[in-house]
Amino acid sequence: MDRQRISSGAAIEDVVGYSRAVRAGPHVWVSGTAPIMPGDADPPAGAVEQARICVDILARALGELAATLDHVVRTRIYVTDAADLADVAGVHRAAFGNARPATTGIVTRLLDARWLVEIEAEAYVD
């Protein structure tokens, strides 16, 4: 099966050996997407603002593989504080409300202490 891969250019992709997103046939998988800022600048302090950055990065990755947020069938939302989940869910609803994907919310620590949110997505383009 032919695969299309895209990179965000983040150094960690080479260290870990992964792609920002992969498309195989009609399926698209976007890796966990954190609020990584240009030049490794600090992300915004709030979970809502960070979630919006994550969604923007997801949308760009999907677009590079001829998919949109409306093609998303599965998401996973990772937050570092359960108190932020309701607000982050509002960002998710605004972005994915048309697609209404299956989703899971997970409270966990993330790789960078500055990150409050990380989102991953799976899409199907028929």
N, C-alpha and C positions, 0 to 999 in steps of 0.2 A: 504494500500500500504506500502510495506517495504521501509524504508529510511536508507541510510547510511549517517553518519555525520562524519566529521573530524574537528579537532581542531588545531589551530596553537599554542596553549598553552598560548596565550596572556591573561592576567588577565581580560581585558575588556570583553572577551567573557562571563565569568561568571557574571560580573556586568550587562551586557545588556541582556544576555540570548540568545546568538546566536552561530552559528557554522561558522567556516571558509568557509566550503562548505558542500552542501547537495546534495545527489543523490537520486532521486525517479524514478525508472524505467529507461528510457533512458535519462532523463533530469538531468542536473547538474547545480547548481547555486553556484557561488563563490561570497562571500560577497565583498563589497568594500575593495580593497586591497591597503593599504598605504605602503610607504617605511619604514616599521618598522624594525629597526636594532636589532641584538642580544644585550641583556643587556640594551635596550633602549638607545643605543648610538645615537649620532646625525646622521641623514642620510646625504648623499652627498648634497652639496649646490645647485647643478644644477637640473633642471627639467628633462633633458634627463637621467641623471644617476638615478634619483629617479624613473622614468618610467621603466627603465630596471629592477630595483629591484622589482617593482610591478609586472612586467611580470614574473620574475623568481618565485616569491611567487605564482602567479596564476598558473603557469605551474606545480609547485610541488603539489598544492592542486588538480588540475585536475588529475594528475598522480596517486594520492592516491585513486581516484575514477574511475580509468581505462578510463580516457579521456585524450585528448591532446589539444594543442592549435588549431589544425586543426578541432576539433569537435566544436569549439566555434561558436555560431550563433548570439550572441548579446553581445555588450560591451557598457559600459558607461565610458567616460573619464572625470574626474573632475580635473580642474586646478585652481589655485588661481590667475593666471594672463593670460589673453587672449593672450598676446605676446608669451607665452610658448606653445600654442596649436599646432602650426605648427611643432615645434621640437618634441614634444611628439607624434604627429601624425606619424612622421617618425619611432619612436620606435614601435608604434602600427602596422604600415604597415610591418615592418620587422618581427614582431611576428605573426601577423594574416593575412599576405598577401595571404596565400593559402586558408584560410577559408573565407576571405572577409566577416566578420559578419556585420550585421546591427549595427550601432553605433551612439552614441550621444556625443557631446562635451559640457561640462557644465563648466562655470566659477563660482566659489563659494569660500567661506571660508571652510577650513577643520578643523577637531577637534584639531589637533596639529599644532601650528604655524610654525613648522619646515617642515611640509609636503607641497609640491608644487603640488603634483599629487596623485590621487587615481583612481584606475581602478576596475571595477567589470565586471563579465562575466557570460554568460549563455551558456551551451553547450548541444548538443544533440548527444547521442551515440546510433546509430542504429545497 
